[in-house]
Amino acid sequence: MSVCTTCPYCGVGCGINTDGERLSGDNAHPANAGRLCVKGSSVLETLGDQDRLLEPEIQGRTVSWEKALGEVADRFRRVIDQHGPDAVAFYVSGQLLTEDYYVANKLMKGYIGSANIDTNSRLCMSSAVVAHKRAFGEDVVPGCYDDLELADLVILTGSNTAWAHPIVYQRIAAAKAERPAMKVVVIDPRRTATCDLADLHLAINPGQDVTLFNALLGWLADNNGLDDDYIRDHTEGLEQALAQAGQGHRHAGKLAAQLGLSRQDLDSFFHWFRDTPRTVTVFSQGINQSRNGSDQGNAIINAHLATGRVGKPGASPFSITGQPNAMGGREVGGLANQLAVHLDIENPDHRQAVQTFWQSPTLADHAGLNAVDLFRAVESGQVKAVWIMATNPVDSLPEADRVRHALMACDTVVVSDCVASGDTLACADIKLPALGWGEKSGMVTNSERCMSRQRAFVPAPGLARPDWWIITQVARRMGFARGFEYQHEQEIFAEYAALTAEAVRFGKRLDLTAAAGLSADQYERWLPARWPLQGADRCFADGRFSTASGRARFVPCAPPPSVETRAEFPLLLNSGRIRDQWHTMTRTGRAGRLFAHLSEPFAALHPNDIQRFRLCDGGFVRLTSRVGDALVRVRADAGQQPGTAFMPMHWTDQFSRRARVDALVPARLDPHSGQPAFKHTPVNVSDWQPRWHGWLFTAVTPPAVEYWARVPVDAFVQAGQVQRYRLAGDADLTQQQLQEWLPDAAQWLHLDDPGQGHFRRAAMDSHGRLLAWLAIGPDLPNCDVEWLADCFAMDASPPPLALLAGQPADAGPDLGAVVCSCFQVREKTIEAAIEEGADSAEAIGRCCQAGTNCGSCVPELKALLARGETAMLASTAE
């Protein structure tokens, strides 16, 4: 039987239909209408028991749930009794469902009595929360996805939407194809795949977003661009915002130079914004993850308030979230400076309302520690027990090595997770097995405030349990049974919905009261719905806001000091997502095909910087910052601005030896939101020339060499145990070392040339099945890694010469790199389609399917088309 559920990845919140064996997009879901990106299409490939945490553990020993729960409760109770409630902390995640989030927040703030519960959403969206609350009086996204299709101008800023939110991008692309007059502006220092859709790419200098939007506000005031009636009737504070914005826009040449733009492009942007009533500005991590992310968000909102474009069809500022339930966590108070249902911890009336509703013995009366400060408090010993749920702070927080050291020294670290190995799990004293996607049931809220169900469709493995159940059981053992008597997630959601009546009483838009009496059957049949459940799809269209005055507030926004590079650290490093991976790869890292597009960690630099620092495109680069270092491959990217670099956020110590980008990032925080600045890290780079390179297929742990990067062999081969490693090192290798890298085997094949530094090994069992394969050489040995991966699934190995060569005897031509991950279409196949007359991305799709599913590869198809046209013109000229 097919189950309707929700994708576990980004904040788009796509609906999925699956029976556990087949999967498709849900045509009836308002977010995606049947579309899925390659990550969503591949989630079934990431399921299974391999590397799952299946039983509770204490200090590495398997124990019963009763023992583990009692130990957690005893340790937390002991710390609280001896040192007070602020000596314990929870660190939670946008991977949790709303019900999990709710009971964790209730336990910490309402029963333990501390607000030391923060979430990894602090790292991605907390600046947007501050911007919304300052402007609107409440953390509300005014618009909805439909606005992207109604708008005549869509501005994408701080977002590589094509890769980070592919379905949102495809909705915009489809709307533009239907209405070619619709304009798209991309504001990003990098030229990314998203720019393929842009009528105008504003490649502003890093950190200049406030300057740009302040200038826009001032220019609108001087050029008949303000909606005076709307400003008079529905807002306050414009004069102060204009005074802060200054008159820099009047010196257009100087302004353009500061921004790194041409005057023509700047003028076009200003005129398009003024002259297009239906304008949506989509902003995401590139805006939020900055030292002044809150002001950057408010500078955008200021421009929309000044033109009356908030909550109207096709006209709103639109913050899009990075995680599947970041919004749900914000609703129930997952941040340390919030109460549940958008109420304020500093407000005594709000505190009284929540405590009365919960009938709790106490309630936190001041904000708790934000994510970075929380782990610094762990480091100092102020926090003596921390419970981490469904997240990986050893990889995702700035100064990541410092976080690891803090956790290793902490008295009690509890980790609830669905995986058995991980960089944070390695620090845990107590490990609690939680359900993963496909096994758990509850609610998530996407970027447009649409609440959808995640439903279970596979049985729980081992002794894994829902997060809400684990939290509830610990609460009971701490003496709080009366507040945590839940038997089903529906009871939790109904309680949360009832609590929103208090939000409504205080003038908030978060209203789920219509669901407060939901039965278990009604909960199970829930269809996606935007909140407020009783109201319009858009918020604030009536011009009434959640502030005390009912008016929206303009917020004066000052540009921050420029990020200075010095001779010691001459480049600015930016981090972010790539197309086919998700966060720290605990899920996507289980699907081999999601590595086909980009298989190794890398740093992208402009070709001029590669030459300047004497690097080699495709070689290796060491990056160093004030707080850490990394060793990755280097990629030339003309879309980078000179003087900048980009590294993906996804690689951890589970997938490469030294590729954790957040080990490089210092903990510089937005002063209003506490959100770290991940986008502007000064670094130095230097070349690394290994003496040898290699490939290794094995089930054993990676060898201790200077560089390795891991890719899983197909998840269905040998229960997912075989891994592919790309190796490099600068120390001489001995026969003994080579042998230690491989498992014991009944049969060995060798092909060595020690004088030239070439070594090849194949290990087989007594039935002739391949167990491991190794090739070492002064250059990367030539082999067909996909064919070798298939060899591990064969009942008998290929002929010895073919096996040692690493490719079949009848090997065809090299088809190049994978471009379309959905259908595994390679570069040479696409080039052949172009040579045969395919003259558009659509024509390529008709020839070989590339680009016909999620469309994320369409910008690359167009690049190949352009390259083909250039080659043809050059050939004609000759």
Buried (B, 14 or more C-beta within 10 A) or exposed (E): EBBBBBBBBBBBBBBBBBEBEEBEBBEEBBBBBBBBBBBBBBBBBBBBEBBBBBBBBBEEEEBEBEBBBBBBBEBBBBBBEEBEBBBBBBBBBBBBBBBBBBBBBBBBBBBBBBBBBBBBBBBBBBBBBBBBBBBBBBBBBBBBBBBBBBBBBBBBBBBBBBBBBBBBBBBBBBBBEEEEEBBBBBBBBBBBBBBBBBBBBBBBBBBBBBBBBBBBBBBBBEEEBBBEEBBEEBBBBBEEBBEBBBEBBEEBEEBBEBBBBEEEBBBBBBEBBBEBBBBBBBBBBBBBBBBBBBBBBBBBBBBBBBBBBBBBBBBBBBBBBBBBBBBBBBBBBBBBBBBBBBBBBEEEEBBEBBBEBBEBBEBBBEBBBBBBBBBBBBBEEBBBBBBBBBBBBBBBBBBBBBBBBBBEEBBBBBBBBBBBEBBBBBBBBBBBBBBBBBBBBBBBBBBBBBBBBBBBBBEBBEBBBBBBBBBBBBBBBBEBEEBBEBEBBBBBBBBBBBBBBBBBEBBBBBBBBBBBEBEEEEBEEBEBBBBBBEBEBBBBBEBBBBBEEBBBBBBBBBBBEEBEBEEEBBBBBBBBBBBBBBBBBBBBBBBBBBBBBBBBBBBBBBBBBBEBBEBBEEBBBBBBBEBBBBBBBBBBBEBBBEBBBBBBBBBBBBBBBBBBBBBBBBBBBBEBBBBBBBBBBBBBBEBBEBEBBBBBBBBBEBBEBBBBBBBBBBBEBBEBBBBBBBBBBEEEBEEEBBEEBBEEBEBEBEBBEEEEBBBBBBBBBEEEBBBBBBBBBEEBBEBBBBBBBBBBBEEEBBEBEBBBBBBBEEEEEEBEEBBBBBBBBBBBBBBBBBEEEBEEBBBBBEBBBBBBBBBBBBBBBBBBBEEBEEEEEEEEEE
